[in-house]
């Protein structure tokens, strides 16, 4: 054995024919350190000693003995190494600072330390300053001198090199050259990729390639998996690690690595092979595989892209290519490579490659965990930062590990900066991310950069034709295909083969866009690119009759995005208004509409378009905040009148009519609709006329259905001619409702089923739900309670299709409410009283929360009726009092149950009854009273005469007339329930003839009134 470690090292280095510089490059330290060790001027750190031993030791040499030559303890730590007194000088340092100090002691450069620990160089330099400050030193030389007097284990026992225990010693013996990064327990995320890579390596896969952008975590993933494998109960027989940035990559390096790993005679044979000029590279590769074929060996090639052709992805080194060819053909070795560019292999060989592609950053949870991992001691505010703050950082950084590292680095470098302040300035982090990825883009050739710039103007994946249109005149299609192929292989562009769509990697979208030249008239300037993109999407539009689903109007939305980027907000507004009311609104895309309209707020200069856009914003509020929507309608009306915009005035009047109906003000709604209709006719707006006629018809359905029918027919004819399907389906719905109000339930059912079929065909789910609800109510009126229950369940099924997310369409709320209401009434009629009450209670609570007074009043009326039938008068009064009287006072259908509840509670009701009747008698009814109004109206007439002490002969005849017109069991049963509250009143026997008449047509036995 040599006299000293330095002498031994010099002998072995010269035997291998290496210079001090070459050895230093292989282990990642300075040549000066090698010179000092060989001259016995420096004692190597444990890590440097182990790296040297791995590189130069001969087969059969006792590694523990060599360590003793270096005056270092053997693989198992001496017990005194953990003596607190020994460690005391380093106690001020954090775990991370001790880690870095150990690597400083190894004389590793800042850049190598950064690579080892997965940090930015600036972050490492900040840590070095902290170490100097805490230890009272000022340079690396002083740091070396400080450490020389200490046992190396005292630097940090818990962070000592992996050879400190039996498993780690096994890892050292099975590993040549050391892994590029020391992962240990610091690795976070990518659990699925970790499992998959482990599976592939254990399956002895011949070539496994981890692809992805720079800094996405390829090397860390590979090192994590290899570390786990090497320290597992069933480790590989050996791993040779080659990191291209610090080690030249060639077949000679591969052979030398395995020579050192295997030792003995095999080492000598492989080393001789490296010097053999007669044997071909392919033959050498097969000889290596002959040696390895009985074991499980892995070759890690990190950063392979530096040895690939930048355009084709082929390996530049022919000898290395021969090795890959041999491995892919016969196996015997598992190659694990990481690269930013897909490796171009022959068709046969490509089938043996397995690719693990890292497209995206870390998941939100993993990225948050990584940020906390960057701050194990809580010194920079990440470890204990609120979750919401860290998630904001992650969102801006898109989970990109290197950008997250930049967050930690900035906090380390600026002790006055907090993570909250950093997140309040998202532009900083966005620019940091742009800087990181922009460097990679700038290394591309000019044509590739132009293609990326063109792609960056598209907000979503596009077909080749879109890009070709954009670059027509700048690139021919053949060249464009070639450039795209290169960008796809380099993970700058993502290509989904199934759809044939191209898109930029999210990390490059902003960077490439910022690189587009300003609007100087050049065909590749920003403004020109956006205009050409808008032109392309305009060409992709379908005819308006073919707009059946959200996908059908995507070209319009894509064109909208281009005009927004051009800041032509008037044109963007024009496009949005085209697809708002009849398409996205009817399809329930309310959240999308809200976001698009919000971007236009305050930007539109055209007055008419601004008023139209304000209307649509109000409609988006209408279902959740009707009062706010009505205020906007009023503002639009005033603005239109002030500017003489008759079209906008008519639109605002028609909108206010809807609000009046929402509040139960039928006459107010009718008046507004009629004013709007007159203006539409004045301006010749046929669409407006059709909408206003539909509104008039909708009001008259509940007041005067005979008069409503011709109005509805006129609206239907107009909508049919204009192919305005969504509005046509609504007016058709009103036609069914009108016939139902008149008692013609078979004809009503036919119209409503037509609405259901049309709505399904055109994706009008809200209209489908409304038609189901009306059909169910008609079945209940007819006494078909089983059918009514089925329609209730269908409504609930439709509403449940959208889940319970907050972004589900607004119409699912009334659908869910209507489903519970239908089901509750039917359950009650079928004898399931408790279930019926529970369903109606649920419907009522939904209606109250919806903030639609008329909706709440309607559900309350049905709920109160059932509660009265069950003699639960206290709850009936409570429900009645939760609804504003103004929402039902002029509507007998809604008022009757509330009045009955007050009678049951012993309240005086005659003034209220007279008020309801007086208001209803003022309505301009020319035809027959709707049956849904006629039955409760007759009940109120009976109450008025009975409590007023009047003769009931006229009311008895009125009941006979109503029954003769249409004896609908559901309405008859409700009448009987309400009439029952008068049983305890004096002289209630006077009501007996009416009870007998009703019982002869109803189903009183079902509700227990016999």
C-alpha positions, 0 to 999 in steps of 0.5 A: 500500500502507498505511503499516503493517499496523495501518493496512491492517487498520483500512482493510480491517475498516471496508470490510467493515463489521466491528467489532473484536469481530466480527473478533476472534471470527472469528479466535479472539483478543481484541478488545484484540489487534485494537485494539493491532495497529491502533494499531501497539502490537503486532506480530501473530504469524505465525499471527494475521497469516495468520488476519487476511489470510485474513479481510479481504484483498481480491482481488489483494493480495500477501499476502507484501507484507502480511506484510512490513508486519507485519515478518514474513518471507514464506511461505518461512522466512529461513535465519537463522530456524533459527540455534541462537543465535536459538532458544537462549532457548526450549531449556528448553521441550518441543515441546508447551510451544513449541506453546502459547507460540506460541498465547499469542503469538497472544493466544489464550485458554486455551479456544481453545488447548485447542480447537486442540490437542485438550486440556482447559483444565486441561491447557493451564493446567498447561502455561502454568505450566510455561512461566512457570516455565522462562522466569522470567516470571509473566504473559501480558504478560511472555510477550508482552514476552519473545517480542516481541524474538525472530523468530517463527520462533525460537519453534519452527521445526519447529512454525511455521505450515503456511505455512512451506513450499510445500505449506503455503502452498498450503494457506493459499491454499486455506483460509478461516477456518482449521481448528478443530484443528491436527492435523498428525502428532499424529492417532492411530487411526480409519484405516478412518474416515479412508479412508472420509471421504477417499473420500467427499470425493474422490467429491464427495459432496454431504453427508457427516455425521460423527455421534457423541458429544461428545469422541468425535473428530468434529472431529479426524477431519474436520480430519485428512482435510481437512489431508491433502487440502489438502496432497496432490498433488491438493487441493481447489480450496478449503475454507471452515471454519465452527466454530459455537462460535466463529463464528455460522453463517448463509448470510452467513458461508458466502458471505463465506467463499467470497468471501475464498477466491475473491477478485477479481470473485467476491469482490465479487459474493458480498459484494454478495449478502450485503447483498441483501435482495431475493434469497431464500436459495435463490436465493443458494444457487444463485448460489453453486453456479453459481460453484463448480460447475466446481471441487471445494470443501468447506464444513466445518460443525463442531458443527452440533448447536448449529443443530439443533432439540434434538427433531427434528434439523431446521436452525433457520436457514431460510437455512442450510436453503435452502443444504443443500437446494440442495446436495443437489438439484444438487451443486456443493459438498461439505458436511462437517458434524460433529454430535452429532445426526442431521440431519433431512432430507426423504426425498428429500434424506436419500438424498443424505446419507452418514453416518459414525457414530462410536459407539465409542472408539478401538481398544485399540492406537490408544488406547494410542498416543494416551496415549503421544502425549500425552507426547512428551517422557516427562515424565509417565510415559505415553510409557514406561509398560508396555503392560499399564498403559496398556491397563488405563487404556484399558479403564476409559476405553472408549477415549474420547479425552476420558477418555484426555485426562483421564488425561494431564491428571491426571498433568500437574497432579499431579507426584507421581501415577504412571500405575500409581497412577492405574490402581490406582484405577479408580473415579477414571477411571470417575468422570471418564468419568461426569463427562464424559458426565454433563454431556451427559445433564443437558442432556436434558429430564426425559423423555429422562433417565428413558428413559435411566435405565430403559435403564441397568438392562438389561445388554444390548440390549432390544426396545421392549416391555421398555422399555415394560413398565418405564415403563408408567404413567410414559410412554405408548408414543407419547411413548416412541417420540418420546423414543427417536427423539430419543435415537437421533438424539443418539447417546445410544441405539443402535438396531439396526434388523435386530433391533429392539433398543435399548441405551445408548451404553457411555459413558452406561451408568454415568452414567445408572444413577448418576442413578436416584433411590434406592429410595424406593418411587417407580415410577422408583426403582432398586429398582422398576425392577430388580423390573419388569425382572426381572418382564419377563424372567420373562414372556419365559421359554420352557418348560423343554422348549424350552431347546435353546441358550444363547439360549433361557435368556437371559431367565433370565440377564437376570433373574439380572442384575436380582436381582444388582443388587438384591442378592437373591443367594438368588434370583439363585442359584436362577435360576442353578442352574436353568440350570446343570447341564442347560443351560449345563454341557451346552452347554459354557458353562463360562467363563460359569458360572465368572464367574456363580458367582464373583459369588455367592461368599460372598453366598448366605444360604440354606444349602441353596442355598449348598451346591448352589452350592458343588457346581456350583463344584466341578464347574467345577473337576473337569476341571482340578483334580479334587483341589480339586473332591473337597475341596469335595465333602467339605466339602459332605458334612460341612456337609450332615451337620452341618445334617441336609440329606439332599438335599445329603448325597445330592448330595455322595455322588454327586459323590464317586462321580464322583471315585472313578471319575476315579481308577480306584476302581471299588468306591469309586465304586459304594459312593458311588453306592449310598449316594446312591441310598438317600438319594434314595429316602428323600427321594423325589427322582426326579431324584436316583434317576435320576442315582445309577442312571445312576452305578451303571450306568456303573460296572457297564458296566466290571465287570458289564455284564449287571447294568448293563443293568437298572439303566440301563433304570430310569434311562432310564425316569426321565429320559424321564418327567422330560424331563431330556434331557442326563442321558437322553443320558448314560445312553443312551450307557452303554446303548450302552457296555454292549452293546459290552462284551458284544460286541453291537456292532450293538446298541451302534452303534444306541444310540450313533448315537441319542445322536449324533442327540439330542445334535446336536438339543439342542446337547449337543456333549460328549455327541456327542463321547463317542458318537463316541469309543465308536463308534470304539472299537467299530469298532476292537474289531471290526477295522474299522480304516478306520472307526475312523480316520474316527471319530478324524478326526470327533472331531478335527474336533468339537474343532477347531470351537472353535479353540485359545482358552483359553476353549474348552469343557473337553470339547474336551480329551478329544475331542481326546485321543480323536481322536488315540487312535482315529486312532493305533491305526487308523493302526498297524493299517493299517501306518502305524506312525510316524504311529500312534505320533505320534498316540498320543504326542500323545493321551498328552501331552494325557491327562497334562496333563488331570490325570485319572489314569484317562484317562491310564492308559487312553491309556497302555495303548493306547500301550504296546501299540503300542510293544511291537508295534514293540519300542520297549521303552524308550519303552514302559517310560517311558510306563508309569512316567509313570502311577501304578500305583494307577490301573490295578492293579485293572483287567486292561484297563489293567494288562495292557500295563504288565505286558507292558512290564515283562516285555519289560524283564526285570522280575519281574512275578508279584507284580504279576500276582497283585495285579491278579488278587486285586483284580479277583476281589474285584469283585461280578461276577454276570454275564459279564465285559466282553470288554474285560476278558476278553481282558486278564484271560485274558492275565494268567492265561496270564502267571501260569501260564506264568511260574509253571511251571504247566501251560497246558491250562486256559489254552488252553481259556480262550482257546478259550472267549473266542474262542468267546464273541466273536472280536473281531479288535481284541482278539485282535490286542492279545492277540497283541501282549502275548503276544509279549513272552514269546517270549524267555522259556525254554520259550516253545514252550509258548505256541504252541497259544495263538498258533495259536488267536489267529492264526486269529481275529486279523489278525496279518499286519497288525501283522507278527507272522507 
